[in-house]
Amino acid sequence: MSEKVVVVGGGLAGLSAAARLAHNGYNVTVLEKSPKLGGRAITIPLKGYNFNFGAHAIYARDKSILRKFESEIDLQVDWKDFSPEKAFYDMGSYTTRMPATLDGLYKTKILDSQNKFRFAYEIFKTMSAIERGEEGVPIGEYLQKEPEPVRDILLTVASSNFFTNEPEKIPSPLFFRYYRRLFSTQRAVAYIGGGWQSIVESFQQIIEKNGGNIVTKEKVTGVEMDQSHVTAIFGKEEKYEADQFIFCIPPKELLQIFAETSYEKIFERYTSFSPTQVVVYDIGLSERIESPYTYIYQKAQRVFITDISHYDTTCVPAGGQLLQAIAYLNDEEIANKKQDEKVETIEAVYDKHFPGWRDRLGAKRVSKRATVQEIKCKDEQMLMPTKMYSLPNTYFAGDWCQGEGQLSELSFTSAYDVTSRILKGSID
């Protein structure tokens, strides 16, 4: 009889964990409270355009955990490689190539020759682990020893990768771990053809093909415990028993589910941490506006625009264009309700780089406070472990959990970690 596993949450973490275990012969049940799978990683059809909720870029494609899912469980991913020669920074009075490659570094106007050499040396030190950061020291403070242009470009790069307008608060050890991996990749950024929906459907097919069960509209309300072991979880009407449990839901929901147990306090600290939130402003145009950019980052305002349809033609009707703009938010801006100002800033950036967009507007989708990562990596905020010492048959995965990378990569890598633990435990 195969081992039973219940996965709570049908987002990217839950689906990838369930698919890997089902493929390896486990009896898997996925419980998702919404009618639709994917969590925050959803694709929304609107007037012939397919809008993705948030960015669906994958960093370090050749090192991405998705490559392991491709080779191990036959996940289908339609990779669309980023065009670094069309990625630019808007510095206000001029635009210049992003230093995303050696060619881009050579051609960028942000750094003079001496600082280009210094920047390249910093990349070398990061890749060779000479530079590791220091515990308790944020990257902004750690980089004070660098020339201002080099420090500024490193923080600018971090701003775009971590989706933050306060990159100086990123813990320095995390910064160097992240870029040790990213700087060594051959494919820094890639997009997914078909958007998030294609990934969600591929995981779903793997689960169902291998006998897994997916239950939507099922909200988990509590757990049944036998000392330190979870023995069952309760849905609206059903009770689900299993040998192992993977919770792929945020800390606030975990706190509710484990309420009135002695383990409730484990999750309390993580519920107080602030998320990474952004303003997302997507526009679908009836005709393409030709531009030298497929990615433009306005440095002063921390706003970037990506021509999604350049990489994924399935997201637009014939001849159309889909642009996605993202503006970063911090806690102070959210408290002061600055989102409307961000929308105006985004529209001004659209006006500057894609003039005429208003006349060709076919559809738009604006989210003034979109969460792209449940726990923001800054200061003392800590990602949650995937395994707790006191809960032997319980695991956790999601972008609020420890793993490699940021954003969706945390979901995938934490899911891979917990499934590796379960698979290893079965072998042992």
Summary of the structure (lengths in Angstrom):
residues: 428
radius of gyration: 22.0
end to end distance: 17.1
largest distance: 67.6
contacts: 1449
relative contact order: 0.19
helix: 39%
strand: 25%
